[in-house]
């Protein structure tokens, strides 16, 4: 799925935090730490009370190592 397209097409969706997390993880999986970290940081900043906040923080900490 194209997560960025979903985010752009449905900006008010309750699934936006999940889409941002998945997009960030996709970037990390292909080795693009810069974009992956940016998206995880954005998720934490914009959706701090979401269910996805905790896994985003976990993956963000892993990319520091």
PDB file of N, CA, C and O in Angstrom, chain B, residues numbered from 101:
ATOM      1  N   UNK B 101       0.848  -1.187   0.000  1.00  0.00           N
ATOM      2  CA  UNK B 101       0.000   0.000   0.000  1.00  0.00           C
ATOM      3  C   UNK B 101       0.882   1.233   0.000  1.00  0.00           C
ATOM      4  O   UNK B 101       1.957   1.242   0.600  1.00  0.00           O
ATOM      5  N   UNK B 102       0.429   2.252  -0.663  1.00  0.00           N
ATOM      6  CA  UNK B 102       1.137   3.516  -0.693  1.00  0.00           C
ATOM      7  C   UNK B 102       0.672   4.349   0.506  1.00  0.00           C
ATOM      8  O   UNK B 102      -0.359   5.019   0.444  1.00  0.00           O
ATOM      9  N   UNK B 103       1.430   4.297   1.576  1.00  0.00           N
ATOM     10  CA  UNK B 103       1.029   4.966   2.814  1.00  0.00           C
ATOM     11  C   UNK B 103       0.975   6.478   2.667  1.00  0.00           C
ATOM     12  O   UNK B 103       0.089   7.129   3.221  1.00  0.00           O
ATOM     13  N   UNK B 104       1.925   7.037   1.919  1.00  0.00           N
ATOM     14  CA  UNK B 104       1.929   8.487   1.736  1.00  0.00           C
ATOM     15  C   UNK B 104       0.675   8.946   0.996  1.00  0.00           C
ATOM     16  O   UNK B 104       0.097   9.977   1.341  1.00  0.00           O
ATOM     17  N   UNK B 105       0.254   8.201  -0.005  1.00  0.00           N
ATOM     18  CA  UNK B 105      -0.970   8.557  -0.741  1.00  0.00           C
ATOM     19  C   UNK B 105      -2.172   8.512   0.197  1.00  0.00           C
ATOM     20  O   UNK B 105      -3.031   9.392   0.147  1.00  0.00           O
ATOM     21  N   UNK B 106      -2.236   7.500   1.046  1.00  0.00           N
ATOM     22  CA  UNK B 106      -3.326   7.400   2.015  1.00  0.00           C
ATOM     23  C   UNK B 106      -3.329   8.620   2.937  1.00  0.00           C
ATOM     24  O   UNK B 106      -4.380   9.208   3.196  1.00  0.00           O
ATOM     25  N   UNK B 107      -2.155   8.992   3.425  1.00  0.00           N
ATOM     26  CA  UNK B 107      -2.036  10.152   4.325  1.00  0.00           C
ATOM     27  C   UNK B 107      -2.517  11.415   3.627  1.00  0.00           C
ATOM     28  O   UNK B 107      -3.227  12.224   4.224  1.00  0.00           O
ATOM     29  N   UNK B 108      -2.138  11.587   2.380  1.00  0.00           N
ATOM     30  CA  UNK B 108      -2.543  12.781   1.629  1.00  0.00           C
ATOM     31  C   UNK B 108      -4.026  12.765   1.281  1.00  0.00           C
ATOM     32  O   UNK B 108      -4.687  13.802   1.329  1.00  0.00           O
ATOM     33  N   UNK B 109      -4.548  11.598   0.932  1.00  0.00           N
ATOM     34  CA  UNK B 109      -5.952  11.486   0.518  1.00  0.00           C
ATOM     35  C   UNK B 109      -6.935  11.532   1.687  1.00  0.00           C
ATOM     36  O   UNK B 109      -8.069  11.985   1.531  1.00  0.00           O
ATOM     37  N   UNK B 110      -6.502  11.065   2.852  1.00  0.00           N
ATOM     38  CA  UNK B 110      -7.396  10.983   4.018  1.00  0.00           C
ATOM     39  C   UNK B 110      -6.749  11.595   5.265  1.00  0.00           C
ATOM     40  O   UNK B 110      -6.522  10.894   6.251  1.00  0.00           O
ATOM     41  N   UNK B 111      -6.455  12.884   5.225  1.00  0.00           N
ATOM     42  CA  UNK B 111      -5.708  13.506   6.336  1.00  0.00           C
ATOM     43  C   UNK B 111      -6.429  13.502   7.679  1.00  0.00           C
ATOM     44  O   UNK B 111      -5.781  13.680   8.710  1.00  0.00           O
ATOM     45  N   UNK B 112      -7.721  13.310   7.704  1.00  0.00           N
ATOM     46  CA  UNK B 112      -8.487  13.303   8.957  1.00  0.00           C
ATOM     47  C   UNK B 112      -8.778  11.886   9.466  1.00  0.00           C
ATOM     48  O   UNK B 112      -9.454  11.718  10.481  1.00  0.00           O
ATOM     49  N   UNK B 113      -8.273  10.878   8.771  1.00  0.00           N
ATOM     50  CA  UNK B 113      -8.553   9.497   9.139  1.00  0.00           C
ATOM     51  C   UNK B 113      -7.934   9.150  10.493  1.00  0.00           C
ATOM     52  O   UNK B 113      -6.874   9.659  10.857  1.00  0.00           O
ATOM     53  N   UNK B 114      -8.614   8.278  11.224  1.00  0.00           N
ATOM     54  CA  UNK B 114      -8.074   7.816  12.501  1.00  0.00           C
ATOM     55  C   UNK B 114      -6.886   6.864  12.291  1.00  0.00           C
ATOM     56  O   UNK B 114      -6.201   6.505  13.248  1.00  0.00           O
ATOM     57  N   UNK B 115      -6.648   6.464  11.053  1.00  0.00           N
ATOM     58  CA  UNK B 115      -5.557   5.548  10.742  1.00  0.00           C
ATOM     59  C   UNK B 115      -4.263   6.252  10.319  1.00  0.00           C
ATOM     60  O   UNK B 115      -3.294   5.590   9.945  1.00  0.00           O
ATOM     61  N   UNK B 116      -4.241   7.562  10.375  1.00  0.00           N
ATOM     62  CA  UNK B 116      -3.047   8.313   9.974  1.00  0.00           C
ATOM     63  C   UNK B 116      -1.823   7.920  10.807  1.00  0.00           C
ATOM     64  O   UNK B 116      -0.765   7.669  10.230  1.00  0.00           O
ATOM     65  N   UNK B 117      -1.923   7.855  12.143  1.00  0.00           N
ATOM     66  CA  UNK B 117      -0.727   7.449  12.904  1.00  0.00           C
ATOM     67  C   UNK B 117      -0.183   6.073  12.481  1.00  0.00           C
ATOM     68  O   UNK B 117       1.030   5.879  12.404  1.00  0.00           O
ATOM     69  N   UNK B 118      -1.074   5.140  12.214  1.00  0.00           N
ATOM     70  CA  UNK B 118      -0.641   3.821  11.768  1.00  0.00           C
ATOM     71  C   UNK B 118       0.059   3.894  10.413  1.00  0.00           C
ATOM     72  O   UNK B 118       1.068   3.225  10.189  1.00  0.00           O
ATOM     73  N   UNK B 119      -0.482   4.706   9.519  1.00  0.00           N
ATOM     74  CA  UNK B 119       0.122   4.851   8.192  1.00  0.00           C
ATOM     75  C   UNK B 119       1.503   5.496   8.291  1.00  0.00           C
ATOM     76  O   UNK B 119       2.428   5.085   7.591  1.00  0.00           O
ATOM     77  N   UNK B 120       1.648   6.497   9.152  1.00  0.00           N
ATOM     78  CA  UNK B 120       2.948   7.149   9.324  1.00  0.00           C
ATOM     79  C   UNK B 120       3.957   6.156   9.896  1.00  0.00           C
ATOM     80  O   UNK B 120       5.099   6.097   9.441  1.00  0.00           O
ATOM     81  N   UNK B 121       3.535   5.378  10.891  1.00  0.00           N
ATOM     82  CA  UNK B 121       4.428   4.373  11.477  1.00  0.00           C
ATOM     83  C   UNK B 121       4.879   3.370  10.417  1.00  0.00           C
ATOM     84  O   UNK B 121       6.068   3.073  10.302  1.00  0.00           O
ATOM     85  N   UNK B 122       3.940   2.858   9.659  1.00  0.00           N
ATOM     86  CA  UNK B 122       4.278   1.856   8.641  1.00  0.00           C
ATOM     87  C   UNK B 122       5.170   2.437   7.550  1.00  0.00           C
ATOM     88  O   UNK B 122       6.088   1.769   7.075  1.00  0.00           O
ATOM     89  N   UNK B 123       4.903   3.676   7.153  1.00  0.00           N
ATOM     90  CA  UNK B 123       5.749   4.303   6.138  1.00  0.00           C
ATOM     91  C   UNK B 123       7.162   4.493   6.679  1.00  0.00           C
ATOM     92  O   UNK B 123       8.143   4.241   5.979  1.00  0.00           O
ATOM     93  N   UNK B 124       7.256   4.938   7.924  1.00  0.00           N
ATOM     94  CA  UNK B 124       8.570   5.115   8.541  1.00  0.00           C
ATOM     95  C   UNK B 124       9.334   3.805   8.624  1.00  0.00           C
ATOM     96  O   UNK B 124      10.533   3.763   8.348  1.00  0.00           O
ATOM     97  N   UNK B 125       8.645   2.737   9.003  1.00  0.00           N
ATOM     98  CA  UNK B 125       9.293   1.426   9.095  1.00  0.00           C
ATOM     99  C   UNK B 125       9.727   0.920   7.725  1.00  0.00           C
ATOM    100  O   UNK B 125      10.757   0.257   7.605  1.00  0.00           O
ATOM    101  N   UNK B 126       8.956   1.224   6.703  1.00  0.00           N
ATOM    102  CA  UNK B 126       9.349   0.834   5.337  1.00  0.00           C
ATOM    103  C   UNK B 126      10.659   1.513   4.948  1.00  0.00           C
ATOM    104  O   UNK B 126      11.545   0.881   4.373  1.00  0.00           O
ATOM    105  N   UNK B 127      10.778   2.796   5.261  1.00  0.00           N
ATOM    106  CA  UNK B 127      12.021   3.504   4.962  1.00  0.00           C
ATOM    107  C   UNK B 127      13.195   2.887   5.720  1.00  0.00           C
ATOM    108  O   UNK B 127      14.277   2.715   5.160  1.00  0.00           O
ATOM    109  N   UNK B 128      12.982   2.557   6.988  1.00  0.00           N
ATOM    110  CA  UNK B 128      14.052   1.927   7.759  1.00  0.00           C
ATOM    111  C   UNK B 128      14.430   0.580   7.169  1.00  0.00           C
ATOM    112  O   UNK B 128      15.611   0.235   7.128  1.00  0.00           O
ATOM    113  N   UNK B 129      13.454  -0.181   6.715  1.00  0.00           N
ATOM    114  CA  UNK B 129      13.711  -1.508   6.133  1.00  0.00           C
ATOM    115  C   UNK B 129      14.569  -1.437   4.870  1.00  0.00           C
ATOM    116  O   UNK B 129      15.358  -2.342   4.600  1.00  0.00           O
ATOM    117  N   UNK B 130      14.415  -0.372   4.108  1.00  0.00           N
ATOM    118  CA  UNK B 130      15.219  -0.259   2.883  1.00  0.00           C
ATOM    119  C   UNK B 130      16.532   0.477   3.132  1.00  0.00           C
ATOM    120  O   UNK B 130      17.300   0.728   2.203  1.00  0.00           O
ATOM    121  N   UNK B 131      16.782   0.820   4.400  1.00  0.00           N
ATOM    122  CA  UNK B 131      18.053   1.449   4.749  1.00  0.00           C
ATOM    123  C   UNK B 131      18.055   2.956   4.722  1.00  0.00           C
ATOM    124  O   UNK B 131      19.114   3.568   4.864  1.00  0.00           O
ATOM    125  N   UNK B 132      16.901   3.578   4.546  1.00  0.00           N
ATOM    126  CA  UNK B 132      16.813   5.048   4.522  1.00  0.00           C
ATOM    127  C   UNK B 132      16.500   5.536   5.936  1.00  0.00           C
ATOM    128  O   UNK B 132      15.355   5.842   6.268  1.00  0.00           O
ATOM    129  N   UNK B 133      17.554   5.600   6.761  1.00  0.00           N
ATOM    130  CA  UNK B 133      17.374   5.982   8.164  1.00  0.00           C
ATOM    131  C   UNK B 133      16.908   7.417   8.321  1.00  0.00           C
ATOM    132  O   UNK B 133      16.157   7.722   9.247  1.00  0.00           O
ATOM    133  N   UNK B 134      17.333   8.291   7.449  1.00  0.00           N
ATOM    134  CA  UNK B 134      16.974   9.707   7.548  1.00  0.00           C
ATOM    135  C   UNK B 134      15.465   9.902   7.438  1.00  0.00           C
ATOM    136  O   UNK B 134      14.853  10.516   8.311  1.00  0.00           O
ATOM    137  N   UNK B 135      14.870   9.386   6.378  1.00  0.00           N
ATOM    138  CA  UNK B 135      13.425   9.534   6.188  1.00  0.00           C
ATOM    139  C   UNK B 135      12.634   8.717   7.212  1.00  0.00           C
ATOM    140  O   UNK B 135      11.587   9.155   7.687  1.00  0.00           O
ATOM    141  N   UNK B 136      13.137   7.537   7.546  1.00  0.00           N
ATOM    142  CA  UNK B 136      12.474   6.711   8.542  1.00  0.00           C
ATOM    143  C   UNK B 136      12.429   7.390   9.898  1.00  0.00           C
ATOM    144  O   UNK B 136      11.384   7.414  10.548  1.00  0.00           O
ATOM    145  N   UNK B 137      13.554   7.940  10.328  1.00  0.00           N
ATOM    146  CA  UNK B 137      13.607   8.649  11.608  1.00  0.00           C
ATOM    147  C   UNK B 137      12.724   9.892  11.580  1.00  0.00           C
ATOM    148  O   UNK B 137      12.047  10.201  12.562  1.00  0.00           O
ATOM    149  N   UNK B 138      12.732  10.603  10.453  1.00  0.00           N
ATOM    150  CA  UNK B 138      11.892  11.798  10.339  1.00  0.00           C
ATOM    151  C   UNK B 138      10.419  11.451  10.570  1.00  0.00           C
ATOM    152  O   UNK B 138       9.726  12.139  11.319  1.00  0.00           O
ATOM    153  N   UNK B 139       9.950  10.395   9.932  1.00  0.00           N
ATOM    154  CA  UNK B 139       8.541  10.011  10.060  1.00  0.00           C
ATOM    155  C   UNK B 139       8.201   9.536  11.476  1.00  0.00           C
ATOM    156  O   UNK B 139       7.136   9.860  12.001  1.00  0.00           O
ATOM    157  N   UNK B 140       9.097   8.776  12.085  1.00  0.00           N
ATOM    158  CA  UNK B 140       8.845   8.332  13.456  1.00  0.00           C
ATOM    159  C   UNK B 140       8.814   9.527  14.418  1.00  0.00           C
ATOM    160  O   UNK B 140       7.977   9.580  15.320  1.00  0.00           O
ATOM    161  N   UNK B 141       9.724  10.477  14.224  1.00  0.00           N
ATOM    162  CA  UNK B 141       9.732  11.685  15.057  1.00  0.00           C
ATOM    163  C   UNK B 141       8.466  12.503  14.839  1.00  0.00           C
ATOM    164  O   UNK B 141       7.908  13.056  15.788  1.00  0.00           O
ATOM    165  N   UNK B 142       8.012  12.581  13.592  1.00  0.00           N
ATOM    166  CA  UNK B 142       6.779  13.306  13.277  1.00  0.00           C
ATOM    167  C   UNK B 142       5.579  12.650  13.957  1.00  0.00           C
ATOM    168  O   UNK B 142       4.716  13.336  14.505  1.00  0.00           O
ATOM    169  N   UNK B 143       5.532  11.332  13.920  1.00  0.00           N
ATOM    170  CA  UNK B 143       4.454  10.598  14.570  1.00  0.00           C
ATOM    171  C   UNK B 143       4.428  10.887  16.074  1.00  0.00           C
ATOM    172  O   UNK B 143       3.370  11.166  16.639  1.00  0.00           O
ATOM    173  N   UNK B 144       5.573  10.819  16.701  1.00  0.00           N
ATOM    174  CA  UNK B 144       5.669  11.070  18.141  1.00  0.00           C
ATOM    175  C   UNK B 144       5.249  12.498  18.472  1.00  0.00           C
ATOM    176  O   UNK B 144       4.564  12.735  19.468  1.00  0.00           O
ATOM    177  N   UNK B 145       5.656  13.435  17.645  1.00  0.00           N
ATOM    178  CA  UNK B 145       5.334  14.850  17.879  1.00  0.00           C
ATOM    179  C   UNK B 145       3.850  15.141  17.633  1.00  0.00           C
ATOM    180  O   UNK B 145       3.199  15.803  18.441  1.00  0.00           O
ATOM    181  N   UNK B 146       3.329  14.646  16.524  1.00  0.00           N
ATOM    182  CA  UNK B 146       1.964  14.991  16.119  1.00  0.00           C
ATOM    183  C   UNK B 146       0.884  14.119  16.774  1.00  0.00           C
ATOM    184  O   UNK B 146      -0.259  14.556  16.912  1.00  0.00           O
ATOM    185  N   UNK B 147       1.227  12.913  17.172  1.00  0.00           N
ATOM    186  CA  UNK B 147       0.244  11.973  17.741  1.00  0.00           C
ATOM    187  C   UNK B 147       0.802  11.315  19.006  1.00  0.00           C
ATOM    188  O   UNK B 147       0.929  10.092  19.059  1.00  0.00           O
ATOM    189  N   UNK B 148       1.133  12.112  20.018  1.00  0.00           N
ATOM    190  CA  UNK B 148       1.791  11.557  21.215  1.00  0.00           C
ATOM    191  C   UNK B 148       0.933  10.605  22.032  1.00  0.00           C
ATOM    192  O   UNK B 148       1.471   9.804  22.797  1.00  0.00           O
ATOM    193  N   UNK B 149      -0.375  10.667  21.896  1.00  0.00           N
ATOM    194  CA  UNK B 149      -1.243   9.787  22.679  1.00  0.00           C
ATOM    195  C   UNK B 149      -1.790   8.616  21.867  1.00  0.00           C
ATOM    196  O   UNK B 149      -2.686   7.899  22.313  1.00  0.00           O
ATOM    197  N   UNK B 150      -1.240   8.438  20.677  1.00  0.00           N
ATOM    198  CA  UNK B 150      -1.711   7.334  19.831  1.00  0.00           C
ATOM    199  C   UNK B 150      -1.103   6.015  20.295  1.00  0.00           C
ATOM    200  O   UNK B 150      -0.098   5.988  21.006  1.00  0.00           O
ATOM    201  N   UNK B 151      -1.724   4.947  19.885  1.00  0.00           N
ATOM    202  CA  UNK B 151      -1.216   3.601  20.176  1.00  0.00           C
ATOM    203  C   UNK B 151       0.143   3.393  19.513  1.00  0.00           C
ATOM    204  O   UNK B 151       0.972   2.632  20.012  1.00  0.00           O
ATOM    205  N   UNK B 152       0.365   4.061  18.403  1.00  0.00           N
ATOM    206  CA  UNK B 152       1.594   3.891  17.627  1.00  0.00           C
ATOM    207  C   UNK B 152       2.780   4.651  18.215  1.00  0.00           C
ATOM    208  O   UNK B 152       3.914   4.447  17.782  1.00  0.00           O
ATOM    209  N   UNK B 153       2.538   5.519  19.187  1.00  0.00           N
ATOM    210  CA  UNK B 153       3.615   6.312  19.781  1.00  0.00           C
ATOM    211  C   UNK B 153       4.696   5.415  20.392  1.00  0.00           C
ATOM    212  O   UNK B 153       5.886   5.622  20.155  1.00  0.00           O
ATOM    213  N   UNK B 154       4.288   4.444  21.158  1.00  0.00           N
ATOM    214  CA  UNK B 154       5.250   3.583  21.851  1.00  0.00           C
ATOM    215  C   UNK B 154       6.134   2.789  20.879  1.00  0.00           C
ATOM    216  O   UNK B 154       7.356   2.802  21.029  1.00  0.00           O
ATOM    217  N   UNK B 155       5.548   2.095  19.880  1.00  0.00           N
ATOM    218  CA  UNK B 155       6.431   1.395  18.937  1.00  0.00           C
ATOM    219  C   UNK B 155       7.319   2.362  18.155  1.00  0.00           C
ATOM    220  O   UNK B 155       8.457   2.027  17.825  1.00  0.00           O
ATOM    221  N   UNK B 156       6.812   3.546  17.860  1.00  0.00           N
ATOM    222  CA  UNK B 156       7.629   4.526  17.142  1.00  0.00           C
ATOM    223  C   UNK B 156       8.857   4.885  17.972  1.00  0.00           C
ATOM    224  O   UNK B 156       9.965   4.963  17.442  1.00  0.00           O
ATOM    225  N   UNK B 157       8.665   5.100  19.256  1.00  0.00           N
ATOM    226  CA  UNK B 157       9.794   5.411  20.148  1.00  0.00           C
ATOM    227  C   UNK B 157      10.784   4.241  20.217  1.00  0.00           C
ATOM    228  O   UNK B 157      11.998   4.446  20.236  1.00  0.00           O
ATOM    229  N   UNK B 158      10.262   3.035  20.253  1.00  0.00           N
ATOM    230  CA  UNK B 158      11.114   1.851  20.308  1.00  0.00           C
ATOM    231  C   UNK B 158      11.995   1.755  19.058  1.00  0.00           C
ATOM    232  O   UNK B 158      13.207   1.563  19.152  1.00  0.00           O
ATOM    233  N   UNK B 159      11.369   1.889  17.896  1.00  0.00           N
ATOM    234  CA  UNK B 159      12.134   1.803  16.645  1.00  0.00           C
ATOM    235  C   UNK B 159      13.092   2.979  16.497  1.00  0.00           C
ATOM    236  O   UNK B 159      14.190   2.825  15.962  1.00  0.00           O
ATOM    237  N   UNK B 160      12.685   4.135  16.961  1.00  0.00           N
ATOM    238  CA  UNK B 160      13.562   5.309  16.899  1.00  0.00           C
ATOM    239  C   UNK B 160      14.805   5.072  17.745  1.00  0.00           C
ATOM    240  O   UNK B 160      15.911   5.404  17.319  1.00  0.00           O
ATOM    241  N   UNK B 161      14.645   4.512  18.919  1.00  0.00           N
ATOM    242  CA  UNK B 161      15.794   4.198  19.776  1.00  0.00           C
ATOM    243  C   UNK B 161      16.708   3.158  19.140  1.00  0.00           C
ATOM    244  O   UNK B 161      17.926   3.226  19.304  1.00  0.00           O
ATOM    245  N   UNK B 162      16.139   2.198  18.419  1.00  0.00           N
ATOM    246  CA  UNK B 162      16.944   1.178  17.753  1.00  0.00           C
ATOM    247  C   UNK B 162      17.803   1.779  16.637  1.00  0.00           C
ATOM    248  O   UNK B 162      18.900   1.288  16.371  1.00  0.00           O
ATOM    249  N   UNK B 163      17.317   2.830  15.987  1.00  0.00           N
ATOM    250  CA  UNK B 163      18.084   3.414  14.872  1.00  0.00           C
ATOM    251  C   UNK B 163      19.254   4.232  15.379  1.00  0.00           C
ATOM    252  O   UNK B 163      20.153   4.557  14.603  1.00  0.00           O
ATOM    253  N   UNK B 164      19.268   4.575  16.657  1.00  0.00           N
ATOM    254  CA  UNK B 164      20.390   5.326  17.229  1.00  0.00           C
ATOM    255  C   UNK B 164      21.605   4.426  17.426  1.00  0.00           C
ATOM    256  O   UNK B 164      22.734   4.911  17.494  1.00  0.00           O
ATOM    257  N   UNK B 165      21.380   3.129  17.517  1.00  0.00           N
ATOM    258  CA  UNK B 165      22.483   2.189  17.798  1.00  0.00           C
ATOM    259  C   UNK B 165      23.296   1.887  16.581  1.00  0.00           C
ATOM    260  O   UNK B 165      24.254   1.118  16.654  1.00  0.00           O
TER     261      UNK B 165
END
